[in-house]
Amino acid sequence: MAGIKALVLLSFSGAIGLTFLMLGCALEDYGVYWPLFVLIFHAISPIPYFIAKRATYDSDATSSACRELAYFFTTGIVVSAFGFPVILARVAVIKWGACGLVLAGNAVIFLTIQGFFLVFGRGDDFSWEQW
């Protein structure tokens, strides 16, 4: 039952993050939908981890070059997702208020993604690998 509660909490926090993102785009004062491109960063951020998880079979090793490279690429994707709205606000494509809402949405969504891997990535009976 704890897994179901975690799943409900993660889906709720993901909805909160997407609400911040949509508010940064759709409010009447802002009205520009360029910040929605950060959804691409949200979608591709777990891909390096998935590839490294499949490529490294030795789960007892504390570190491997493949996992470290995956962490590096994931960090680059996350930093890019936070930098993209700042660049858009700096060149006056979006307003700074929209940038703040998108950054808040980014923080919530990336924490939700991290929470998903912490809750469901343990390799027990209630794991994302079984889906």
Secondary structure as a PSIPRED ss2 file (coil, helix, strand):
# PSIPRED VFORMAT (PSIPRED V4.0)

   1 M C   1.000  0.000  0.000
   2 A H   0.000  1.000  0.000
   3 G H   0.000  1.000  0.000
   4 I H   0.000  1.000  0.000
   5 K H   0.000  1.000  0.000
   6 A H   0.000  1.000  0.000
   7 L H   0.000  1.000  0.000
   8 V H   0.000  1.000  0.000
   9 L H   0.000  1.000  0.000
  10 L H   0.000  1.000  0.000
  11 S H   0.000  1.000  0.000
  12 F H   0.000  1.000  0.000
  13 S H   0.000  1.000  0.000
  14 G H   0.000  1.000  0.000
  15 A H   0.000  1.000  0.000
  16 I H   0.000  1.000  0.000
  17 G H   0.000  1.000  0.000
  18 L H   0.000  1.000  0.000
  19 T H   0.000  1.000  0.000
  20 F H   0.000  1.000  0.000
  21 L H   0.000  1.000  0.000
  22 M H   0.000  1.000  0.000
  23 L H   0.000  1.000  0.000
  24 G H   0.000  1.000  0.000
  25 C H   0.000  1.000  0.000
  26 A H   0.000  1.000  0.000
  27 L C   1.000  0.000  0.000
  28 E C   1.000  0.000  0.000
  29 D C   1.000  0.000  0.000
  30 Y C   1.000  0.000  0.000
  31 G C   1.000  0.000  0.000
  32 V C   1.000  0.000  0.000
  33 Y C   1.000  0.000  0.000
  34 W H   0.000  1.000  0.000
  35 P H   0.000  1.000  0.000
  36 L H   0.000  1.000  0.000
  37 F H   0.000  1.000  0.000
  38 V H   0.000  1.000  0.000
  39 L H   0.000  1.000  0.000
  40 I H   0.000  1.000  0.000
  41 F H   0.000  1.000  0.000
  42 H H   0.000  1.000  0.000
  43 A H   0.000  1.000  0.000
  44 I H   0.000  1.000  0.000
  45 S C   1.000  0.000  0.000
  46 P C   1.000  0.000  0.000
  47 I H   0.000  1.000  0.000
  48 P H   0.000  1.000  0.000
  49 Y H   0.000  1.000  0.000
  50 F H   0.000  1.000  0.000
  51 I H   0.000  1.000  0.000
  52 A H   0.000  1.000  0.000
  53 K H   0.000  1.000  0.000
  54 R H   0.000  1.000  0.000
  55 A H   0.000  1.000  0.000
  56 T C   1.000  0.000  0.000
  57 Y C   1.000  0.000  0.000
  58 D C   1.000  0.000  0.000
  59 S C   1.000  0.000  0.000
  60 D C   1.000  0.000  0.000
  61 A C   1.000  0.000  0.000
  62 T C   1.000  0.000  0.000
  63 S C   1.000  0.000  0.000
  64 S C   1.000  0.000  0.000
  65 A H   0.000  1.000  0.000
  66 C H   0.000  1.000  0.000
  67 R H   0.000  1.000  0.000
  68 E H   0.000  1.000  0.000
  69 L H   0.000  1.000  0.000
  70 A H   0.000  1.000  0.000
  71 Y H   0.000  1.000  0.000
  72 F H   0.000  1.000  0.000
  73 F H   0.000  1.000  0.000
  74 T H   0.000  1.000  0.000
  75 T H   0.000  1.000  0.000
  76 G H   0.000  1.000  0.000
  77 I H   0.000  1.000  0.000
  78 V H   0.000  1.000  0.000
  79 V H   0.000  1.000  0.000
  80 S H   0.000  1.000  0.000
  81 A H   0.000  1.000  0.000
  82 F H   0.000  1.000  0.000
  83 G H   0.000  1.000  0.000
  84 F H   0.000  1.000  0.000
  85 P H   0.000  1.000  0.000
  86 V H   0.000  1.000  0.000
  87 I H   0.000  1.000  0.000
  88 L H   0.000  1.000  0.000
  89 A H   0.000  1.000  0.000
  90 R H   0.000  1.000  0.000
  91 V C   1.000  0.000  0.000
  92 A C   1.000  0.000  0.000
  93 V C   1.000  0.000  0.000
  94 I C   1.000  0.000  0.000
  95 K C   1.000  0.000  0.000
  96 W H   0.000  1.000  0.000
  97 G H   0.000  1.000  0.000
  98 A H   0.000  1.000  0.000
  99 C H   0.000  1.000  0.000
 100 G H   0.000  1.000  0.000
 101 L H   0.000  1.000  0.000
 102 V H   0.000  1.000  0.000
 103 L H   0.000  1.000  0.000
 104 A H   0.000  1.000  0.000
 105 G H   0.000  1.000  0.000
 106 N H   0.000  1.000  0.000
 107 A H   0.000  1.000  0.000
 108 V H   0.000  1.000  0.000
 109 I H   0.000  1.000  0.000
 110 F H   0.000  1.000  0.000
 111 L H   0.000  1.000  0.000
 112 T H   0.000  1.000  0.000
 113 I H   0.000  1.000  0.000
 114 Q H   0.000  1.000  0.000
 115 G H   0.000  1.000  0.000
 116 F H   0.000  1.000  0.000
 117 F H   0.000  1.000  0.000
 118 L H   0.000  1.000  0.000
 119 V H   0.000  1.000  0.000
 120 F H   0.000  1.000  0.000
 121 G C   1.000  0.000  0.000
 122 R C   1.000  0.000  0.000
 123 G C   1.000  0.000  0.000
 124 D C   1.000  0.000  0.000
 125 D C   1.000  0.000  0.000
 126 F C   1.000  0.000  0.000
 127 S C   1.000  0.000  0.000
 128 W H   0.000  1.000  0.000
 129 E H   0.000  1.000  0.000
 130 Q H   0.000  1.000  0.000
 131 W C   1.000  0.000  0.000
